[in-house]
Amino acid sequence: MTLDEIKEKIRGLHLGDAKQLDAIFTTEKRLLIEAPAGYGKTKTMVSKIAYMLASGSIPYPKRLLALTFSVNAAMKIKKDVTHQIPLILEGVKTDYTISEKILVSNYHGFARRLLKRSGYKLHPALINIDELKIIDDSKATYLLSNVNGLSYTSASILEKFNEEVKKINGTYIQNNLAAYNQVLINDFLSRGLLTYNGILTLAAKLLTDFEVVREFYRRLYTTVLVDEFQDTNVLSYLLLYYLIGANTQVILMGDDLQRIYGFIGAVPNLLTKAATQFGLTKISLDQNYRFKDNKQMLSLDQNIRRNAEQPRDPQITENATVDFNSYPDHATESAAIVDKCKYLISTDPDSHVAILVKQRGPNVVTIMGTFQAAGVPYFYGLFSDEDPKYVEFNRECLYEFFEQIKLKDQVTKKLLAAITVKLKAKYDITDPLYSSLFQLLAILFEKVFTDFSYLSNQEKKDLLIETLEGNGLKQYVEFINATVILTTVHGSKGLEWPYVILPDMEEQSFPNYYGLCGGCPYNNTCNLTVTDANEHKYLEELSVFYVAVTRARKQVYFTSSNTAINYKGEVVNRNISCLLKIKGIQILSSS
């Protein structure tokens, strides 16, 4: 098959989508591809890589490095690339396999690979990085209790650094990176310990301090592609910065409006900053395929984006009507949500309904109680990245994995079953949280031998280590065999369901006090005017709202309550959320 024939085949696959084809066939070496949810990003990425391979843009023995934020996202990319590129290039004679030309990983996984290979230059313990125990460095008191002989000064350095990473304080990180790494090298590695942040900081140090290592990886990975780039935190960006040389081809794909991990360090306006720093040419995908046959959802998606582009004067051509119902109180609202779920499931039996909440609280407790009283089963997914019990469970899973893999260095069903037995002896599996976590763990273990059966033993080990190390069990919520899933908006990032219900769309809930409502001068009506004082917080909340809306493949429904119980236990009136009053949204019906 000739290159022209491959191009024609790709054009057919993309149905003449001009922007997608521009991104695939452009000769620009450095690209920023803006790709909102449902706009064909993954398909474009796969075809882009296939065309680069066919056109010789990644000559032997050079490779393409594809990075992303989470392990699960990396595995999805790897699966798509492995299975789809050979179909696109069918008939093309090659002297390589896809896995030989492309490495797909998350940031921490790639950093581990660097340290495992060359980390001995920093400390000999890094050769066996998989055997190091990951310690939480967010609290000095915890560090002092769990690291024998650690000084208070060293514990404080780690705690403060962790805190400033979450605050995205680049100046502090730059000025204190050496001190943080020195504590790890002097006090942690010799004790068989490491921190999660330390995997990235030590990898960055390796690339900074040793030119021969840095240049080796720059020459090997001549193309660097990053998916979901907006979720990149300051330490991941640091690693990326040292990987990209003057001649590196760069492809960054993402959507600033889907950046909702600011609370754990995702850098704001990162796409714009990176475009300037790396000299990127921007191509924006402009066809929404997810909602192409749903005018209402298509308009809603577009109008939220128009509000983000020009917060003070969004350019709206046509209002989007939304399915919204308001109820007297949370009990009535919860009953209506249960009825809506039952109706959707009865009319579309193979579908799933996700109820996405901004945060846990009394309102969510009422929803759960109503489901239980009605005898409608649901999956409990109300755990966050920083929930202590959730984090601790991931850590225990990782510990048991290391204990079992020491006995026999082979990932088998028997080994994973032994881990489950050990863990069930430690936890109350009747507790809704732990019951859900064991379900997610079972899905992860099952997928090791189904979806990821093609991985080598080392790759399976890496998958398990990186998932648990990064507290990644929640990424498997989308595979839960439940018709109703109750989870947070942040927990739903990267996942999709046919139907989504967004409850509590009232002031002090969505957004909440810490989002926009605290001290807001517009709380009498919640008709928000965007100003210099509130624009940053408004855009943060609008991003969360957009991610919540775009988790739906078919339809999203909104509900609210006219009254609520405040922190004093008093019944108070509540306005409809200002997010449902932005320009371009029109309420379809209310009761």
Residue pairs with C-beta under 8 A, 6 or more apart in sequence:
1 9
1 89
1 90
1 91
1 92
3 54
3 55
6 50
6 51
6 54
6 88
6 89
6 92
7 25
7 51
9 88
10 21
10 24
10 25
10 47
10 50
10 51
10 88
11 21
13 43
13 47
13 88
14 20
14 21
14 24
14 40
14 43
14 44
14 47
17 40
17 285
17 287
19 283
19 284
19 285
19 286
19 287
20 40
20 43
20 44
20 47
20 285
20 287
22 283
23 31
23 33
23 44
23 48
23 283
23 285
24 44
24 47
24 48
24 51
25 51
26 281
26 283
28 281
29 249
29 250
30 249
30 250
30 251
30 278
30 279
30 280
30 281
31 250
31 251
31 252
31 280
31 281
31 282
31 283
32 252
32 271
32 274
32 275
32 280
32 281
32 282
32 283
33 41
33 44
33 251
33 252
33 253
33 254
33 282
33 283
33 284
33 285
34 254
34 255
34 256
34 271
34 282
34 283
34 284
34 285
35 41
35 44
35 253
35 254
35 255
35 285
36 255
36 257
36 258
36 285
36 288
36 301
36 305
36 550
37 255
37 258
37 290
37 301
37 547
37 550
38 288
38 289
38 290
38 291
38 301
38 550
39 285
39 286
39 287
39 288
39 289
39 290
40 285
40 287
40 289
41 227
41 253
41 285
42 76
42 77
42 80
44 285
45 77
45 80
45 225
45 227
45 253
46 80
46 81
46 84
46 85
46 88
47 88
48 251
49 64
49 66
49 81
49 85
49 102
49 225
50 84
50 85
50 88
50 89
51 57
52 58
52 64
52 223
53 85
53 89
53 94
53 101
54 89
54 92
57 223
57 249
58 64
58 101
58 222
58 223
60 95
60 96
61 220
62 219
62 220
62 221
62 222
62 223
63 100
63 101
63 102
63 103
63 220
63 221
63 222
63 223
64 101
64 102
64 103
64 221
64 222
64 223
64 224
64 225
65 102
65 103
65 105
65 110
65 221
65 223
65 224
65 225
65 243
66 74
66 77
66 81
66 102
66 103
66 104
66 105
66 225
66 226
66 227
67 74
67 104
67 105
67 106
67 107
67 110
67 224
67 225
67 226
67 227
67 240
68 74
68 77
68 104
68 106
68 107
68 226
68 227
68 228
69 106
69 107
69 228
69 231
69 232
69 236
69 261
70 106
70 228
70 231
70 470
70 472
70 475
70 494
71 106
71 109
71 463
71 466
71 467
71 470
71 472
71 475
72 467
72 472
72 475
72 476
72 494
73 106
73 227
73 228
73 475
73 494
74 104
74 105
74 106
74 109
75 104
75 451
75 452
75 463
77 104
77 227
78 104
79 451
79 452
81 98
81 102
81 104
82 98
82 99
82 454
85 98
86 98
103 110
103 221
105 113
106 466
106 470
107 200
107 232
107 236
107 239
107 240
108 196
108 199
108 200
108 466
108 469
108 470
109 462
109 466
110 203
110 239
111 199
111 200
111 202
111 203
111 239
112 129
112 130
112 199
112 203
112 462
112 465
112 466
114 203
114 206
114 207
114 213
114 217
115 122
115 126
115 129
115 199
115 202
115 203
115 206
116 126
116 127
116 129
116 130
118 206
118 210
118 213
119 126
119 127
119 129
119 202
119 203
119 206
120 126
120 127
121 206
121 209
121 210
121 213
122 185
122 202
122 205
122 206
122 209
123 185
123 189
123 190
125 132
125 189
125 190
125 192
126 132
126 189
126 202
129 194
129 199
130 402
130 461
130 465
131 192
131 402
132 189
132 192
132 193
132 194
133 192
133 193
133 194
133 399
133 402
134 193
134 194
134 195
134 196
134 395
134 398
134 469
135 143
135 146
135 147
135 188
135 193
135 194
135 195
136 142
136 143
136 195
136 196
136 391
136 395
137 143
137 158
137 159
137 161
137 162
137 195
137 196
137 197
137 198
138 159
138 162
138 163
139 159
140 152
140 155
140 156
140 158
140 159
141 155
143 150
143 154
143 155
143 158
143 159
144 150
144 152
144 155
147 155
147 187
147 188
147 191
147 193
148 191
149 187
150 187
151 187
154 183
154 186
154 187
157 176
157 179
157 180
157 183
158 180
158 183
158 195
160 176
161 172
161 173
161 176
161 177
161 179
161 180
161 197
162 195
162 197
164 172
164 173
164 176
165 173
165 197
165 233
165 234
165 235
165 265
166 263
166 264
166 265
167 265
168 233
168 234
168 262
168 265
168 266
168 267
168 268
170 234
173 234
173 235
173 238
177 201
177 204
177 205
180 197
180 198
180 201
181 198
181 201
181 202
181 205
184 194
184 195
184 198
184 201
184 202
185 202
188 194
188 195
188 198
194 202
196 469
196 470
197 235
200 235
200 236
200 238
200 239
201 235
201 238
203 239
204 235
204 238
204 239
204 242
206 213
207 213
207 214
207 217
207 239
207 242
207 243
208 214
208 242
214 242
215 245
217 243
218 243
218 244
218 245
218 247
218 248
221 243
221 248
222 247
222 248
222 249
223 248
223 249
223 250
223 251
224 240
224 243
224 244
224 248
224 249
224 250
224 251
225 250
225 251
225 252
225 253
226 232
226 240
226 251
226 252
226 253
226 254
227 253
227 254
228 253
228 254
228 258
228 494
229 252
229 253
229 254
229 270
229 271
229 274
230 254
230 255
230 256
230 258
230 259
230 266
230 270
230 271
231 254
231 258
231 259
231 261
231 266
231 493
232 240
232 266
232 267
232 270
233 261
233 264
233 265
233 266
233 267
234 265
234 267
235 265
237 267
237 270
237 274
241 277
244 250
244 278
250 278
250 280
252 271
252 274
252 278
252 280
254 270
254 271
255 271
256 269
256 270
256 271
256 272
256 308
256 543
257 304
257 305
257 308
257 542
257 543
257 546
258 493
258 543
258 546
258 547
258 550
259 266
259 268
259 270
259 543
260 266
260 489
260 490
260 493
260 543
260 544
260 547
261 490
261 493
262 268
262 540
264 385
264 386
267 273
274 280
275 282
288 298
288 301
288 302
290 297
290 550
290 553
291 297
291 298
291 301
292 298
294 554
294 555
296 320
296 321
296 322
297 320
297 552
297 554
297 555
297 556
299 318
299 319
299 320
299 321
299 584
300 320
300 322
300 549
300 556
300 585
301 546
301 549
301 550
302 320
303 314
303 316
303 319
303 320
303 582
303 583
303 584
303 585
304 542
304 545
304 546
304 549
304 582
304 584
305 546
306 314
306 315
306 316
306 583
306 584
307 314
307 542
307 582
307 583
307 584
308 539
308 542
308 543
308 546
309 315
311 530
311 535
311 538
311 539
311 542
312 530
312 535
314 582
314 583
314 584
316 583
316 584
319 584
319 585
319 586
320 584
320 585
320 586
321 586
321 587
321 588
322 556
322 558
322 580
322 585
322 586
322 587
322 588
323 555
323 556
323 557
323 558
323 588
323 589
324 505
324 557
324 558
324 559
324 560
324 576
324 580
324 587
324 588
324 589
324 590
325 336
325 557
325 558
325 559
325 560
325 589
325 590
325 591
326 559
326 560
326 561
326 562
326 576
326 590
326 591
327 333
327 336
327 559
327 560
327 561
327 562
327 591
328 561
328 562
328 563
329 561
329 562
329 563
329 564
330 362
330 363
330 366
330 367
330 504
330 561
330 563
330 564
330 565
331 366
331 370
332 561
333 503
333 504
333 559
333 560
333 561
334 366
334 367
334 369
334 370
334 503
335 370
336 559
337 355
337 367
337 370
337 501
337 503
337 559
338 370
338 371
338 374
338 376
340 353
340 501
340 557
341 353
341 355
341 376
341 483
341 484
341 501
342 374
342 376
344 351
344 353
344 499
345 351
345 353
345 483
345 484
348 498
348 499
351 483
351 497
351 498
351 499
351 554
352 482
352 483
352 484
352 485
352 497
352 498
352 499
353 483
353 484
353 485
353 497
353 498
353 499
353 500
353 501
354 484
354 485
354 486
354 487
354 492
354 495
354 497
354 499
354 500
354 501
354 551
354 552
355 367
355 378
355 484
355 485
355 486
355 487
355 500
355 501
355 503
356 487
356 488
356 489
356 492
356 500
356 501
356 502
356 548
356 551
357 363
357 364
357 367
357 382
357 486
357 487
357 488
357 489
357 503
357 504
357 510
358 488
358 489
358 504
358 509
358 510
358 511
358 512
358 515
358 544
359 488
359 512
360 382
360 488
361 509
362 565
363 503
363 504
363 509
363 561
363 564
364 382
364 486
367 486
367 503
368 378
368 380
368 486
371 377
371 378
371 484
371 486
376 484
377 482
377 483
377 484
378 482
378 484
378 485
378 486
379 436
379 439
379 477
379 480
379 482
379 484
379 485
379 486
379 487
380 432
380 433
380 435
380 436
380 486
381 436
381 474
381 477
381 480
381 485
381 486
381 487
381 488
381 491
382 433
382 486
382 487
382 488
382 491
383 389
383 390
383 433
383 436
383 437
383 474
383 491
384 390
384 488
384 490
384 491
385 391
385 471
385 474
385 490
389 433
389 434
390 433
390 437
390 471
390 473
390 474
391 471
393 427
393 434
393 437
393 473
394 468
394 469
394 471
394 472
394 473
395 468
396 423
396 426
397 419
397 423
397 441
397 468
397 473
398 465
398 468
398 469
400 419
400 422
400 423
401 419
401 464
401 465
401 468
403 422
404 415
404 418
404 419
404 422
405 411
405 415
405 461
408 415
409 457
410 457
411 448
411 457
411 460
411 461
411 464
413 445
413 449
416 445
416 448
419 445
420 438
420 441
420 442
420 445
423 438
423 441
424 438
427 434
427 438
428 434
429 435
429 438
437 473
439 480
440 473
440 474
440 476
440 477
440 480
441 473
443 476
443 479
443 480
444 464
444 467
444 473
444 476
447 476
447 479
448 455
448 460
448 463
448 464
452 459
452 460
452 463
455 463
466 472
467 473
467 475
474 491
475 494
475 495
477 485
477 487
477 491
477 492
477 495
478 495
478 496
478 497
485 497
489 544
489 547
489 548
489 551
490 544
492 547
492 548
492 551
493 547
495 551
496 551
496 552
496 553
497 551
497 552
497 553
498 552
498 553
498 554
498 555
499 552
499 554
499 555
499 556
499 557
500 548
500 549
500 551
500 552
500 555
500 556
500 557
501 556
501 557
501 558
501 559
502 510
502 548
502 549
502 556
502 557
502 558
502 559
503 559
503 560
504 510
504 559
504 560
504 561
505 558
505 559
505 560
505 576
505 577
505 579
505 580
506 560
506 561
506 562
506 564
506 574
506 575
506 576
506 577
507 517
507 523
507 526
507 574
507 575
507 576
507 577
507 578
508 517
508 564
508 566
508 574
509 564
509 574
509 577
510 545
510 577
510 579
511 517
511 541
511 577
511 578
511 579
515 537
515 540
515 541
515 544
516 528
516 534
516 537
516 538
516 541
516 578
517 523
520 528
520 534
522 528
522 529
522 578
523 575
525 575
526 575
526 576
526 577
526 578
526 581
527 578
527 581
528 534
528 538
528 578
528 581
528 582
530 538
541 579
542 579
542 582
545 579
548 556
549 556
558 580
560 574
560 576
560 577
561 574
562 573
562 574
563 571
563 572
563 573
563 574
564 571
564 572
564 574
565 571
565 572
566 572
580 587
